[in-house]
Every structure is written in C-alpha cells, then in structure tokens.
Amino acid sequence: MKDTRKTKRRVIQVAVILLIAAVVVTYSITFIGAFY
C-alpha cells in the first residue's frame, strides 16, 4: 500500500501546480485588462 500514498502525493503536487497556474493566468488577464 506504499504505492497508493506515493500516487496521492503526486496528485496533490499536480493539483498545487494547476492551482498556481490558474492564479497566474487570472492575474495576467486582470493585469492585461487594466492596461487596455
């Protein structure tokens, strides 16, 4: 059952990366929108 824990950790890592990416995209759209 060691493998399940490793997979769960990987899923959490991917989720965090996606969350950061979503924040960056939203921030970029807001930043560009403020300029135009």
VMD Tcl script that draws the C-alpha trace (Angstrom):
set ca {
  {0.00 0.00 0.00}
  {3.07 2.21 -0.21}
  {2.34 2.89 -3.88}
  {-1.08 4.42 -3.09}
  {0.49 7.04 -0.81}
  {3.04 7.94 -3.47}
  {0.30 8.34 -6.09}
  {-1.77 10.50 -3.73}
  {1.22 12.76 -3.11}
  {1.75 13.06 -6.88}
  {-1.91 14.03 -7.38}
  {-1.60 16.71 -4.68}
  {1.57 18.05 -6.38}
  {-0.20 18.27 -9.75}
  {-3.23 19.94 -8.12}
  {-0.99 22.58 -6.50}
  {0.76 23.25 -9.83}
  {-2.61 23.62 -11.59}
  {-3.85 25.95 -8.85}
  {-0.77 28.18 -9.16}
  {-1.12 28.16 -12.97}
  {-4.79 29.20 -12.69}
  {-3.88 32.07 -10.35}
  {-1.11 33.24 -12.71}
  {-3.45 33.15 -15.73}
  {-6.18 35.05 -13.84}
  {-3.64 37.62 -12.63}
  {-2.25 38.03 -16.17}
  {-5.75 38.58 -17.63}
  {-6.52 41.16 -14.92}
  {-3.14 42.86 -15.46}
  {-3.57 43.00 -19.26}
  {-7.19 44.10 -18.84}
  {-6.05 47.01 -16.65}
  {-3.77 48.20 -19.46}
  {-6.32 48.08 -22.28}
}
mol new
graphics top color blue
foreach p $ca { graphics top sphere $p radius 0.5 }
foreach p [lrange $ca 0 end-1] q [lrange $ca 1 end] { graphics top cylinder $p $q radius 0.2 }
display resetview
